[in-house]
Amino acid sequence: MTSLRGRGVLQQPTLLDEIKQAQTKDEEVKRIRESISKGKALRFVEDEHGVIRFQNRICVLEEGELKKRIMAEAHNTRYSIHLGGMKMYRDLKQTF
């Protein structure tokens, strides 16, 4: 958590922040990032936030707790309408 402008307001890291942090520690993502810089990872890109994406979808590591949080947030959001598992799967697949 970080303090915003010394006012004592704490800002929670977003899921995207956590994904980015996890990507910096992963050896496979490090190799992909190196391939991107050499122009050899054709379907991978590093976005403006430093997050690795594959075909415009965020690469989430096989780190179980983070994946569970993504699924929980997608399922529990106020804008989520439960139309069955396939709709939630399709919505998540567009981003992750």
SVG drawing of the C-alpha trace seen along z (x, -y; Angstrom):
<svg xmlns="http://www.w3.org/2000/svg" viewBox="-29 -15 46 38">
<polyline fill="none" stroke="black" stroke-width="0.4" points="0.0,0.0 1.2,-3.5 0.3,-6.8 -1.1,-9.4 0.5,-12.8 1.1,-12.3 -2.6,-12.6 -2.8,-9.2 -5.0,-7.8 -4.0,-4.2 -4.3,-2.9 -4.8,0.8 -2.8,2.3 -5.1,3.3 -5.2,6.8 -3.3,5.4 -0.6,4.1 -0.4,7.6 -0.3,9.3 2.5,7.0 4.5,7.6 4.1,11.4 5.2,11.1 8.5,9.4 9.4,12.4 8.6,15.2 11.4,16.6 9.2,17.6 7.9,14.0 11.4,12.7 12.3,14.8 9.2,13.6 10.1,9.9 13.6,10.5 12.1,12.0 9.8,9.1 12.8,6.7 14.5,8.7 11.4,8.8 11.0,12.5 7.8,12.9 5.3,12.1 2.1,12.5 3.3,11.0 3.5,7.3 4.4,5.2 1.7,2.7 2.1,-0.9 1.9,0.2 4.7,2.8 2.3,5.8 2.9,8.6 0.0,9.5 -0.6,12.3 -2.9,11.5 -4.1,8.4 -5.0,10.6 -3.2,10.2 -0.8,13.1 -1.7,14.4 0.7,16.8 -0.2,20.2 -0.2,18.7 -3.3,20.0 -4.2,17.3 -4.1,14.5 -6.3,16.5 -8.8,17.2 -9.0,13.5 -9.6,12.6 -12.4,15.2 -14.0,14.0 -13.9,10.3 -15.4,11.2 -18.1,13.2 -18.9,10.9 -18.9,7.5 -22.1,5.5 -22.3,5.4 -22.1,9.1 -25.3,10.8 -25.3,14.5 -26.2,15.9 -24.3,19.1 -20.7,20.1 -20.1,19.6 -20.8,15.9 -18.4,15.3 -15.8,17.4 -16.2,15.5 -16.0,12.1 -12.8,13.2 -11.3,14.7 -11.5,11.3 -9.1,9.8 -7.1,12.6"/>
</svg>
